[in-house]
């Protein structure tokens, strides 16, 4: 499985600040086990997955150990740093 992956500095406006998080845009949701395995391989505090859409993009967060249904302070603002022309 080949997926694009971006690393962002979440919870900050400073370069190299905050928490590093992986962000993976998807075309469709794979099984949770696959999302968890990718997050574990990234070994960052969080890995976000989303399906790009015009209005609202579903967003799911995983840590290396669990699916995190809600992570306070992390959200779509962290995705705004991604290059829009990539998806």
N, C-alpha and C positions, 0 to 999 in steps of 0.2 A: 504494500500500500504506500503510495507516494502522495504526501500532503504538503502544502506550503506551511511554514511555521515562522512566526515572527516573535521576537522577544522584545517586550516593552518594559519600561520603568513605571510600574503601577503606583498609585497613591502619592504622586509627586509631580511637580512641574520642572524639576531639575534633572539634567542629564546625569546618569549614573546614580540617581537617588532612588528612594522608595524601595519597593519590592520588585525584583525581576519576575515577570510572568510570561509564559508562552501563550501565544494566541494562534489558533488554527481555524481558518475559514473552511467550511465544509459545504458540499452540495446536498448531502443528506445525512441523517444521523446513523452512524454505525452503532452496534451494540455497546452498552455501557462498559462491558469488559474491555473492548478495544480502546475506548476513551481513557479508561483507567490505566491500561498498559502504556499508552502514549504518555500520559502524565507521569507515570512512574519512570519511564525512560528519560523524560526531560529533566527530572529531579530538581525542579524549581518549586517554590512555595505553591504556585498555582499554575494551572493550564486552563485557558478559556477556549471554548469551542463556540462557533456561531455559524449560522447560515445567512449569508448576505441577502438582504431583501431591501426593497425600496423604502418601506416605512419602518417597520419594527423587525429587528433581527433577534430571533431566539438566542439566548446566551446561557451556556452551562459551564460551570467551574468544577474542576477536579484538582485535588491535591495528589501528591504521589501515593497516598494511601486510601483516600475516600472521595466520593462524589460530594461536593459541598453545595447543597441547594441554594444557600444564600451566604454571600461573603460581604459583610458591611463595608462600604467604602469602595468596593471594586465594581465596576460596571461598564456600561457602554462608553463612558468618557475615556476609559483606557484604550478603547478600540479606535478612537478618533485619530490616534497617532499613526495608524497604518496607512500605507499608500493606497489610495482609492482605485488607482488604475490597475491594481493587481487582481481584483476580483469583481 
